[in-house]
Amino acid sequence: MSITATELKLNLSKYLMLSATEDIYITRNGKIVSKLTNPFQERVDIAKSLFGILPDDASLDEAKEART
């Protein structure tokens, strides 16, 4: 998503919440000057990639037992 610096100033809280799920590019005079992003996005992407790997009947206790 790309927004102007003025739009960011007017709706900062909205864009802070949106930046948790997507990158926000801030423009001034039509040029990108900054990027608002989630600093933990890499972790979120890794966690999302793991969904569906474990069987439905897996439990946390079984996983801990298997690790030790």
mmCIF file of the N, C-alpha and C atoms, coordinates in Angstrom:
data_MODEL
# 
_entry.id   MODEL 
# 
loop_
_atom_site.group_PDB 
_atom_site.id 
_atom_site.type_symbol 
_atom_site.label_atom_id 
_atom_site.label_alt_id 
_atom_site.label_comp_id 
_atom_site.label_asym_id 
_atom_site.label_entity_id 
_atom_site.label_seq_id 
_atom_site.pdbx_PDB_ins_code 
_atom_site.Cartn_x 
_atom_site.Cartn_y 
_atom_site.Cartn_z 
_atom_site.occupancy 
_atom_site.B_iso_or_equiv 
_atom_site.pdbx_formal_charge 
_atom_site.auth_seq_id 
_atom_site.auth_comp_id 
_atom_site.auth_asym_id 
_atom_site.auth_atom_id 
_atom_site.pdbx_PDB_model_num 
ATOM 1   N N  . MET A 1 1  ? 0.845  -1.161  0.000  1.00 0.00 ? 1  MET A N  1 
ATOM 2   C CA . MET A 1 1  ? 0.000  0.000   0.000  1.00 0.00 ? 1  MET A CA 1 
ATOM 3   C C  . MET A 1 1  ? 0.896  1.230   0.000  1.00 0.00 ? 1  MET A C  1 
ATOM 4   N N  . SER A 1 2  ? 0.476  2.237   -0.690 1.00 0.00 ? 2  SER A N  1 
ATOM 5   C CA . SER A 1 2  ? 1.231  3.474   -0.789 1.00 0.00 ? 2  SER A CA 1 
ATOM 6   C C  . SER A 1 2  ? 0.325  4.630   -0.378 1.00 0.00 ? 2  SER A C  1 
ATOM 7   N N  . ILE A 1 3  ? 0.828  5.492   0.508  1.00 0.00 ? 3  ILE A N  1 
ATOM 8   C CA . ILE A 1 3  ? 0.065  6.651   0.964  1.00 0.00 ? 3  ILE A CA 1 
ATOM 9   C C  . ILE A 1 3  ? 0.972  7.868   0.987  1.00 0.00 ? 3  ILE A C  1 
ATOM 10  N N  . THR A 1 4  ? 0.353  9.034   1.060  1.00 0.00 ? 4  THR A N  1 
ATOM 11  C CA . THR A 1 4  ? 1.135  10.263  1.151  1.00 0.00 ? 4  THR A CA 1 
ATOM 12  C C  . THR A 1 4  ? 1.491  10.536  2.611  1.00 0.00 ? 4  THR A C  1 
ATOM 13  N N  . ALA A 1 5  ? 2.500  11.368  2.814  1.00 0.00 ? 5  ALA A N  1 
ATOM 14  C CA . ALA A 1 5  ? 2.905  11.736  4.169  1.00 0.00 ? 5  ALA A CA 1 
ATOM 15  C C  . ALA A 1 5  ? 1.764  12.458  4.887  1.00 0.00 ? 5  ALA A C  1 
ATOM 16  N N  . THR A 1 6  ? 1.011  13.261  4.171  1.00 0.00 ? 6  THR A N  1 
ATOM 17  C CA . THR A 1 6  ? -0.128 13.965  4.761  1.00 0.00 ? 6  THR A CA 1 
ATOM 18  C C  . THR A 1 6  ? -1.187 12.977  5.223  1.00 0.00 ? 6  THR A C  1 
ATOM 19  N N  . GLU A 1 7  ? -1.484 11.975  4.414  1.00 0.00 ? 7  GLU A N  1 
ATOM 20  C CA . GLU A 1 7  ? -2.456 10.946  4.786  1.00 0.00 ? 7  GLU A CA 1 
ATOM 21  C C  . GLU A 1 7  ? -1.994 10.210  6.037  1.00 0.00 ? 7  GLU A C  1 
ATOM 22  N N  . LEU A 1 8  ? -0.703 9.929   6.137  1.00 0.00 ? 8  LEU A N  1 
ATOM 23  C CA . LEU A 1 8  ? -0.164 9.269   7.321  1.00 0.00 ? 8  LEU A CA 1 
ATOM 24  C C  . LEU A 1 8  ? -0.359 10.134  8.563  1.00 0.00 ? 8  LEU A C  1 
ATOM 25  N N  . LYS A 1 9  ? -0.082 11.428  8.444  1.00 0.00 ? 9  LYS A N  1 
ATOM 26  C CA . LYS A 1 9  ? -0.248 12.337  9.578  1.00 0.00 ? 9  LYS A CA 1 
ATOM 27  C C  . LYS A 1 9  ? -1.696 12.368  10.061 1.00 0.00 ? 9  LYS A C  1 
ATOM 28  N N  . LEU A 1 10 ? -2.623 12.370  9.126  1.00 0.00 ? 10 LEU A N  1 
ATOM 29  C CA . LEU A 1 10 ? -4.036 12.475  9.484  1.00 0.00 ? 10 LEU A CA 1 
ATOM 30  C C  . LEU A 1 10 ? -4.597 11.185  10.080 1.00 0.00 ? 10 LEU A C  1 
ATOM 31  N N  . ASN A 1 11 ? -4.048 10.031  9.716  1.00 0.00 ? 11 ASN A N  1 
ATOM 32  C CA . ASN A 1 11 ? -4.597 8.742   10.128 1.00 0.00 ? 11 ASN A CA 1 
ATOM 33  C C  . ASN A 1 11 ? -3.512 7.801   10.647 1.00 0.00 ? 11 ASN A C  1 
ATOM 34  N N  . LEU A 1 12 ? -2.638 8.302   11.488 1.00 0.00 ? 12 LEU A N  1 
ATOM 35  C CA . LEU A 1 12 ? -1.493 7.519   11.944 1.00 0.00 ? 12 LEU A CA 1 
ATOM 36  C C  . LEU A 1 12 ? -1.908 6.211   12.616 1.00 0.00 ? 12 LEU A C  1 
ATOM 37  N N  . SER A 1 13 ? -2.873 6.253   13.515 1.00 0.00 ? 13 SER A N  1 
ATOM 38  C CA . SER A 1 13 ? -3.246 5.032   14.242 1.00 0.00 ? 13 SER A CA 1 
ATOM 39  C C  . SER A 1 13 ? -3.767 3.951   13.298 1.00 0.00 ? 13 SER A C  1 
ATOM 40  N N  . LYS A 1 14 ? -4.514 4.352   12.289 1.00 0.00 ? 14 LYS A N  1 
ATOM 41  C CA . LYS A 1 14 ? -5.030 3.398   11.298 1.00 0.00 ? 14 LYS A CA 1 
ATOM 42  C C  . LYS A 1 14 ? -3.871 2.698   10.578 1.00 0.00 ? 14 LYS A C  1 
ATOM 43  N N  . TYR A 1 15 ? -2.882 3.455   10.160 1.00 0.00 ? 15 TYR A N  1 
ATOM 44  C CA . TYR A 1 15 ? -1.776 2.880   9.402  1.00 0.00 ? 15 TYR A CA 1 
ATOM 45  C C  . TYR A 1 15 ? -0.810 2.101   10.288 1.00 0.00 ? 15 TYR A C  1 
ATOM 46  N N  . LEU A 1 16 ? -0.718 2.455   11.562 1.00 0.00 ? 16 LEU A N  1 
ATOM 47  C CA . LEU A 1 16 ? 0.086  1.653   12.482 1.00 0.00 ? 16 LEU A CA 1 
ATOM 48  C C  . LEU A 1 16 ? -0.518 0.257   12.626 1.00 0.00 ? 16 LEU A C  1 
ATOM 49  N N  . MET A 1 17 ? -1.853 0.185   12.716 1.00 0.00 ? 17 MET A N  1 
ATOM 50  C CA . MET A 1 17 ? -2.509 -1.125  12.809 1.00 0.00 ? 17 MET A CA 1 
ATOM 51  C C  . MET A 1 17 ? -2.361 -1.903  11.509 1.00 0.00 ? 17 MET A C  1 
ATOM 52  N N  . LEU A 1 18 ? -2.500 -1.248  10.382 1.00 0.00 ? 18 LEU A N  1 
ATOM 53  C CA . LEU A 1 18 ? -2.365 -1.915  9.087  1.00 0.00 ? 18 LEU A CA 1 
ATOM 54  C C  . LEU A 1 18 ? -0.942 -2.414  8.847  1.00 0.00 ? 18 LEU A C  1 
ATOM 55  N N  . SER A 1 19 ? 0.038  -1.720  9.391  1.00 0.00 ? 19 SER A N  1 
ATOM 56  C CA . SER A 1 19 ? 1.436  -2.113  9.156  1.00 0.00 ? 19 SER A CA 1 
ATOM 57  C C  . SER A 1 19 ? 1.772  -3.443  9.819  1.00 0.00 ? 19 SER A C  1 
ATOM 58  N N  . ALA A 1 20 ? 0.929  -3.908  10.722 1.00 0.00 ? 20 ALA A N  1 
ATOM 59  C CA . ALA A 1 20 ? 1.158  -5.217  11.338 1.00 0.00 ? 20 ALA A CA 1 
ATOM 60  C C  . ALA A 1 20 ? 0.974  -6.337  10.329 1.00 0.00 ? 20 ALA A C  1 
ATOM 61  N N  . THR A 1 21 ? 0.191  -6.100  9.285  1.00 0.00 ? 21 THR A N  1 
ATOM 62  C CA . THR A 1 21 ? -0.092 -7.149  8.310  1.00 0.00 ? 21 THR A CA 1 
ATOM 63  C C  . THR A 1 21 ? 0.448  -6.868  6.911  1.00 0.00 ? 21 THR A C  1 
ATOM 64  N N  . GLU A 1 22 ? 0.794  -5.623  6.632  1.00 0.00 ? 22 GLU A N  1 
ATOM 65  C CA . GLU A 1 22 ? 1.313  -5.307  5.301  1.00 0.00 ? 22 GLU A CA 1 
ATOM 66  C C  . GLU A 1 22 ? 2.246  -4.105  5.361  1.00 0.00 ? 22 GLU A C  1 
ATOM 67  N N  . ASP A 1 23 ? 3.121  -3.989  4.384  1.00 0.00 ? 23 ASP A N  1 
ATOM 68  C CA . ASP A 1 23 ? 4.034  -2.855  4.313  1.00 0.00 ? 23 ASP A CA 1 
ATOM 69  C C  . ASP A 1 23 ? 3.290  -1.630  3.800  1.00 0.00 ? 23 ASP A C  1 
ATOM 70  N N  . ILE A 1 24 ? 3.596  -0.474  4.393  1.00 0.00 ? 24 ILE A N  1 
ATOM 71  C CA . ILE A 1 24 ? 2.998  0.795   3.989  1.00 0.00 ? 24 ILE A CA 1 
ATOM 72  C C  . ILE A 1 24 ? 4.135  1.676   3.475  1.00 0.00 ? 24 ILE A C  1 
ATOM 73  N N  . TYR A 1 25 ? 4.067  2.068   2.225  1.00 0.00 ? 25 TYR A N  1 
ATOM 74  C CA . TYR A 1 25 ? 5.066  2.955   1.632  1.00 0.00 ? 25 TYR A CA 1 
ATOM 75  C C  . TYR A 1 25 ? 4.546  4.384   1.712  1.00 0.00 ? 25 TYR A C  1 
ATOM 76  N N  . ILE A 1 26 ? 5.370  5.289   2.249  1.00 0.00 ? 26 ILE A N  1 
ATOM 77  C CA . ILE A 1 26 ? 4.984  6.684   2.412  1.00 0.00 ? 26 ILE A CA 1 
ATOM 78  C C  . ILE A 1 26 ? 5.665  7.497   1.319  1.00 0.00 ? 26 ILE A C  1 
ATOM 79  N N  . THR A 1 27 ? 4.866  8.291   0.643  1.00 0.00 ? 27 THR A N  1 
ATOM 80  C CA . THR A 1 27 ? 5.392  9.094   -0.465 1.00 0.00 ? 27 THR A CA 1 
ATOM 81  C C  . THR A 1 27 ? 5.311  10.583  -0.139 1.00 0.00 ? 27 THR A C  1 
ATOM 82  N N  . ARG A 1 28 ? 6.222  11.327  -0.745 1.00 0.00 ? 28 ARG A N  1 
ATOM 83  C CA . ARG A 1 28 ? 6.197  12.783  -0.682 1.00 0.00 ? 28 ARG A CA 1 
ATOM 84  C C  . ARG A 1 28 ? 6.557  13.269  -2.083 1.00 0.00 ? 28 ARG A C  1 
ATOM 85  N N  . ASN A 1 29 ? 5.699  14.083  -2.636 1.00 0.00 ? 29 ASN A N  1 
ATOM 86  C CA . ASN A 1 29 ? 5.880  14.591  -4.003 1.00 0.00 ? 29 ASN A CA 1 
ATOM 87  C C  . ASN A 1 29 ? 6.007  13.446  -5.008 1.00 0.00 ? 29 ASN A C  1 
ATOM 88  N N  . GLY A 1 30 ? 5.260  12.375  -4.769 1.00 0.00 ? 30 GLY A N  1 
ATOM 89  C CA . GLY A 1 30 ? 5.225  11.261  -5.704 1.00 0.00 ? 30 GLY A CA 1 
ATOM 90  C C  . GLY A 1 30 ? 6.386  10.275  -5.594 1.00 0.00 ? 30 GLY A C  1 
ATOM 91  N N  . LYS A 1 31 ? 7.301  10.505  -4.663 1.00 0.00 ? 31 LYS A N  1 
ATOM 92  C CA . LYS A 1 31 ? 8.449  9.614   -4.504 1.00 0.00 ? 31 LYS A CA 1 
ATOM 93  C C  . LYS A 1 31 ? 8.371  8.917   -3.144 1.00 0.00 ? 31 LYS A C  1 
ATOM 94  N N  . ILE A 1 32 ? 8.712  7.634   -3.121 1.00 0.00 ? 32 ILE A N  1 
ATOM 95  C CA . ILE A 1 32 ? 8.709  6.891   -1.868 1.00 0.00 ? 32 ILE A CA 1 
ATOM 96  C C  . ILE A 1 32 ? 9.854  7.398   -0.994 1.00 0.00 ? 32 ILE A C  1 
ATOM 97  N N  . VAL A 1 33 ? 9.502  7.802   0.238  1.00 0.00 ? 33 VAL A N  1 
ATOM 98  C CA . VAL A 1 33 ? 10.511 8.327   1.159  1.00 0.00 ? 33 VAL A CA 1 
ATOM 99  C C  . VAL A 1 33 ? 10.686 7.444   2.391  1.00 0.00 ? 33 VAL A C  1 
ATOM 100 N N  . SER A 1 34 ? 9.728  6.555   2.633  1.00 0.00 ? 34 SER A N  1 
ATOM 101 C CA . SER A 1 34 ? 9.822  5.728   3.825  1.00 0.00 ? 34 SER A CA 1 
ATOM 102 C C  . SER A 1 34 ? 8.939  4.494   3.692  1.00 0.00 ? 34 SER A C  1 
ATOM 103 N N  . LYS A 1 35 ? 9.181  3.534   4.567  1.00 0.00 ? 35 LYS A N  1 
ATOM 104 C CA . LYS A 1 35 ? 8.385  2.309   4.593  1.00 0.00 ? 35 LYS A CA 1 
ATOM 105 C C  . LYS A 1 35 ? 8.033  2.004   6.042  1.00 0.00 ? 35 LYS A C  1 
ATOM 106 N N  . LEU A 1 36 ? 6.753  1.817   6.312  1.00 0.00 ? 36 LEU A N  1 
ATOM 107 C CA . LEU A 1 36 ? 6.271  1.448   7.637  1.00 0.00 ? 36 LEU A CA 1 
ATOM 108 C C  . LEU A 1 36 ? 5.975  -0.038  7.597  1.00 0.00 ? 36 LEU A C  1 
ATOM 109 N N  . THR A 1 37 ? 6.656  -0.796  8.454  1.00 0.00 ? 37 THR A N  1 
ATOM 110 C CA . THR A 1 37 ? 6.541  -2.243  8.387  1.00 0.00 ? 37 THR A CA 1 
ATOM 111 C C  . THR A 1 37 ? 6.565  -2.857  9.773  1.00 0.00 ? 37 THR A C  1 
ATOM 112 N N  . ASN A 1 38 ? 6.158  -4.105  9.867  1.00 0.00 ? 38 ASN A N  1 
ATOM 113 C CA . ASN A 1 38 ? 6.178  -4.857  11.102 1.00 0.00 ? 38 ASN A CA 1 
ATOM 114 C C  . ASN A 1 38 ? 7.598  -5.388  11.310 1.00 0.00 ? 38 ASN A C  1 
ATOM 115 N N  . PRO A 1 39 ? 8.266  -5.045  12.420 1.00 0.00 ? 39 PRO A N  1 
ATOM 116 C CA . PRO A 1 39 ? 9.637  -5.516  12.616 1.00 0.00 ? 39 PRO A CA 1 
ATOM 117 C C  . PRO A 1 39 ? 9.726  -7.028  12.815 1.00 0.00 ? 39 PRO A C  1 
ATOM 118 N N  . PHE A 1 40 ? 8.598  -7.671  13.113 1.00 0.00 ? 40 PHE A N  1 
ATOM 119 C CA . PHE A 1 40 ? 8.578  -9.111  13.336 1.00 0.00 ? 40 PHE A CA 1 
ATOM 120 C C  . PHE A 1 40 ? 7.937  -9.858  12.179 1.00 0.00 ? 40 PHE A C  1 
ATOM 121 N N  . GLN A 1 41 ? 7.837  -9.224  11.008 1.00 0.00 ? 41 GLN A N  1 
ATOM 122 C CA . GLN A 1 41 ? 7.161  -9.839  9.864  1.00 0.00 ? 41 GLN A CA 1 
ATOM 123 C C  . GLN A 1 41 ? 7.787  -11.164 9.471  1.00 0.00 ? 41 GLN A C  1 
ATOM 124 N N  . GLU A 1 42 ? 9.094  -11.279 9.579  1.00 0.00 ? 42 GLU A N  1 
ATOM 125 C CA . GLU A 1 42 ? 9.758  -12.535 9.240  1.00 0.00 ? 42 GLU A CA 1 
ATOM 126 C C  . GLU A 1 42 ? 9.266  -13.659 10.146 1.00 0.00 ? 42 GLU A C  1 
ATOM 127 N N  . ARG A 1 43 ? 9.121  -13.355 11.427 1.00 0.00 ? 43 ARG A N  1 
ATOM 128 C CA . ARG A 1 43 ? 8.605  -14.354 12.368 1.00 0.00 ? 43 ARG A CA 1 
ATOM 129 C C  . ARG A 1 43 ? 7.166  -14.738 12.037 1.00 0.00 ? 43 ARG A C  1 
ATOM 130 N N  . VAL A 1 44 ? 6.372  -13.759 11.672 1.00 0.00 ? 44 VAL A N  1 
ATOM 131 C CA . VAL A 1 44 ? 4.975  -14.024 11.313 1.00 0.00 ? 44 VAL A CA 1 
ATOM 132 C C  . VAL A 1 44 ? 4.919  -14.925 10.089 1.00 0.00 ? 44 VAL A C  1 
ATOM 133 N N  . ASP A 1 45 ? 5.733  -14.642 9.086  1.00 0.00 ? 45 ASP A N  1 
ATOM 134 C CA . ASP A 1 45 ? 5.759  -15.457 7.871  1.00 0.00 ? 45 ASP A CA 1 
ATOM 135 C C  . ASP A 1 45 ? 6.189  -16.888 8.170  1.00 0.00 ? 45 ASP A C  1 
ATOM 136 N N  . ILE A 1 46 ? 7.178  -17.051 9.041  1.00 0.00 ? 46 ILE A N  1 
ATOM 137 C CA . ILE A 1 46 ? 7.629  -18.399 9.403  1.00 0.00 ? 46 ILE A CA 1 
ATOM 138 C C  . ILE A 1 46 ? 6.521  -19.148 10.129 1.00 0.00 ? 46 ILE A C  1 
ATOM 139 N N  . ALA A 1 47 ? 5.859  -18.484 11.063 1.00 0.00 ? 47 ALA A N  1 
ATOM 140 C CA . ALA A 1 47 ? 4.766  -19.129 11.807 1.00 0.00 ? 47 ALA A CA 1 
ATOM 141 C C  . ALA A 1 47 ? 3.636  -19.527 10.867 1.00 0.00 ? 47 ALA A C  1 
ATOM 142 N N  . LYS A 1 48 ? 3.297  -18.650 9.926  1.00 0.00 ? 48 LYS A N  1 
ATOM 143 C CA . LYS A 1 48 ? 2.229  -18.969 8.966  1.00 0.00 ? 48 LYS A CA 1 
ATOM 144 C C  . LYS A 1 48 ? 2.607  -20.170 8.105  1.00 0.00 ? 48 LYS A C  1 
ATOM 145 N N  . SER A 1 49 ? 3.885  -20.305 7.789  1.00 0.00 ? 49 SER A N  1 
ATOM 146 C CA . SER A 1 49 ? 4.306  -21.417 6.950  1.00 0.00 ? 49 SER A CA 1 
ATOM 147 C C  . SER A 1 49 ? 4.192  -22.753 7.671  1.00 0.00 ? 49 SER A C  1 
ATOM 148 N N  . LEU A 1 50 ? 4.153  -22.726 9.000  1.00 0.00 ? 50 LEU A N  1 
ATOM 149 C CA . LEU A 1 50 ? 4.064  -23.958 9.779  1.00 0.00 ? 50 LEU A CA 1 
ATOM 150 C C  . LEU A 1 50 ? 2.634  -24.454 9.952  1.00 0.00 ? 50 LEU A C  1 
ATOM 151 N N  . PHE A 1 51 ? 1.644  -23.610 9.721  1.00 0.00 ? 51 PHE A N  1 
ATOM 152 C CA . PHE A 1 51 ? 0.254  -24.036 9.873  1.00 0.00 ? 51 PHE A CA 1 
ATOM 153 C C  . PHE A 1 51 ? -0.048 -25.163 8.905  1.00 0.00 ? 51 PHE A C  1 
ATOM 154 N N  . GLY A 1 52 ? -0.698 -26.187 9.414  1.00 0.00 ? 52 GLY A N  1 
ATOM 155 C CA . GLY A 1 52 ? -1.082 -27.320 8.581  1.00 0.00 ? 52 GLY A CA 1 
ATOM 156 C C  . GLY A 1 52 ? -0.070 -28.439 8.568  1.00 0.00 ? 52 GLY A C  1 
ATOM 157 N N  . ILE A 1 53 ? 1.110  -28.244 9.174  1.00 0.00 ? 53 ILE A N  1 
ATOM 158 C CA . ILE A 1 53 ? 2.131  -29.292 9.189  1.00 0.00 ? 53 ILE A CA 1 
ATOM 159 C C  . ILE A 1 53 ? 1.824  -30.338 10.247 1.00 0.00 ? 53 ILE A C  1 
ATOM 160 N N  . LEU A 1 54 ? 1.414  -29.881 11.430 1.00 0.00 ? 54 LEU A N  1 
ATOM 161 C CA . LEU A 1 54 ? 1.109  -30.809 12.514 1.00 0.00 ? 54 LEU A CA 1 
ATOM 162 C C  . LEU A 1 54 ? -0.245 -31.467 12.294 1.00 0.00 ? 54 LEU A C  1 
ATOM 163 N N  . PRO A 1 55 ? -0.387 -32.732 12.677 1.00 0.00 ? 55 PRO A N  1 
ATOM 164 C CA . PRO A 1 55 ? -1.689 -33.381 12.575 1.00 0.00 ? 55 PRO A CA 1 
ATOM 165 C C  . PRO A 1 55 ? -2.683 -32.745 13.539 1.00 0.00 ? 55 PRO A C  1 
ATOM 166 N N  . ASP A 1 56 ? -3.973 -32.881 13.234 1.00 0.00 ? 56 ASP A N  1 
ATOM 167 C CA . ASP A 1 56 ? -5.016 -32.267 14.051 1.00 0.00 ? 56 ASP A CA 1 
ATOM 168 C C  . ASP A 1 56 ? -5.035 -32.788 15.481 1.00 0.00 ? 56 ASP A C  1 
ATOM 169 N N  . ASP A 1 57 ? -4.623 -34.040 15.697 1.00 0.00 ? 57 ASP A N  1 
ATOM 170 C CA . ASP A 1 57 ? -4.682 -34.623 17.032 1.00 0.00 ? 57 ASP A CA 1 
ATOM 171 C C  . ASP A 1 57 ? -3.396 -34.424 17.832 1.00 0.00 ? 57 ASP A C  1 
ATOM 172 N N  . ALA A 1 58 ? -2.462 -33.637 17.345 1.00 0.00 ? 58 ALA A N  1 
ATOM 173 C CA . ALA A 1 58 ? -1.205 -33.387 18.056 1.00 0.00 ? 58 ALA A CA 1 
ATOM 174 C C  . ALA A 1 58 ? -1.468 -32.497 19.264 1.00 0.00 ? 58 ALA A C  1 
ATOM 175 N N  . SER A 1 59 ? -0.724 -32.753 20.334 1.00 0.00 ? 59 SER A N  1 
ATOM 176 C CA . SER A 1 59 ? -0.874 -31.928 21.530 1.00 0.00 ? 59 SER A CA 1 
ATOM 177 C C  . SER A 1 59 ? 0.484  -31.360 21.927 1.00 0.00 ? 59 SER A C  1 
ATOM 178 N N  . LEU A 1 60 ? 0.444  -30.325 22.730 1.00 0.00 ? 60 LEU A N  1 
ATOM 179 C CA . LEU A 1 60 ? 1.671  -29.680 23.176 1.00 0.00 ? 60 LEU A CA 1 
ATOM 180 C C  . LEU A 1 60 ? 2.492  -30.624 24.050 1.00 0.00 ? 60 LEU A C  1 
ATOM 181 N N  . ASP A 1 61 ? 1.823  -31.402 24.901 1.00 0.00 ? 61 ASP A N  1 
ATOM 182 C CA . ASP A 1 61 ? 2.531  -32.340 25.771 1.00 0.00 ? 61 ASP A CA 1 
ATOM 183 C C  . ASP A 1 61 ? 3.274  -33.402 24.956 1.00 0.00 ? 61 ASP A C  1 
ATOM 184 N N  . GLU A 1 62 ? 2.652  -33.919 23.901 1.00 0.00 ? 62 GLU A N  1 
ATOM 185 C CA . GLU A 1 62 ? 3.303  -34.915 23.042 1.00 0.00 ? 62 GLU A CA 1 
ATOM 186 C C  . GLU A 1 62 ? 4.527  -34.314 22.358 1.00 0.00 ? 62 GLU A C  1 
ATOM 187 N N  . ALA A 1 63 ? 4.408  -33.063 21.926 1.00 0.00 ? 63 ALA A N  1 
ATOM 188 C CA . ALA A 1 63 ? 5.527  -32.413 21.250 1.00 0.00 ? 63 ALA A CA 1 
ATOM 189 C C  . ALA A 1 63 ? 6.690  -32.217 22.220 1.00 0.00 ? 63 ALA A C  1 
ATOM 190 N N  . LYS A 1 64 ? 6.392  -31.808 23.461 1.00 0.00 ? 64 LYS A N  1 
ATOM 191 C CA . LYS A 1 64 ? 7.453  -31.630 24.455 1.00 0.00 ? 64 LYS A CA 1 
ATOM 192 C C  . LYS A 1 64 ? 8.123  -32.971 24.770 1.00 0.00 ? 64 LYS A C  1 
ATOM 193 N N  . GLU A 1 65 ? 7.322  -34.019 24.898 1.00 0.00 ? 65 GLU A N  1 
ATOM 194 C CA . GLU A 1 65 ? 7.859  -35.343 25.190 1.00 0.00 ? 65 GLU A CA 1 
ATOM 195 C C  . GLU A 1 65 ? 8.748  -35.852 24.072 1.00 0.00 ? 65 GLU A C  1 
ATOM 196 N N  . ALA A 1 66 ? 8.368  -35.594 22.834 1.00 0.00 ? 66 ALA A N  1 
ATOM 197 C CA . ALA A 1 66 ? 9.146  -36.038 21.687 1.00 0.00 ? 66 ALA A CA 1 
ATOM 198 C C  . ALA A 1 66 ? 10.496 -35.301 21.616 1.00 0.00 ? 66 ALA A C  1 
ATOM 199 N N  . ARG A 1 67 ? 10.520 -34.051 22.068 1.00 0.00 ? 67 ARG A N  1 
ATOM 200 C CA . ARG A 1 67 ? 11.755 -33.273 22.019 1.00 0.00 ? 67 ARG A CA 1 
ATOM 201 C C  . ARG A 1 67 ? 12.772 -33.737 23.038 1.00 0.00 ? 67 ARG A C  1 
ATOM 202 N N  . THR A 1 68 ? 12.320 -34.290 24.162 1.00 0.00 ? 68 THR A N  1 
ATOM 203 C CA . THR A 1 68 ? 13.265 -34.660 25.229 1.00 0.00 ? 68 THR A CA 1 
ATOM 204 C C  . THR A 1 68 ? 13.686 -36.093 25.168 1.00 0.00 ? 68 THR A C  1 
# 
